[in-house]
């Protein structure tokens, strides 16, 4: 494999990895948002009870 071809393959794999990491970050952020909402709901319910 030539050097330019190797660089192209590496660049393509890095772009794919960046997309995967972005997807994982979005899922983790969504999960944290759901957990924070559940905690806030529990606090409000305990204050009103």
C-alpha angles and dihedrals in degrees: 000000000000123000095251091049091049091050090050092051092048092048091050092050091048091052090050090049091050090053091050092049091049090052092050091048091051091051092048091048090051091049092050090050091053092048092048090050092051092049092049090049092051091049092051092047092050091049092051095044 
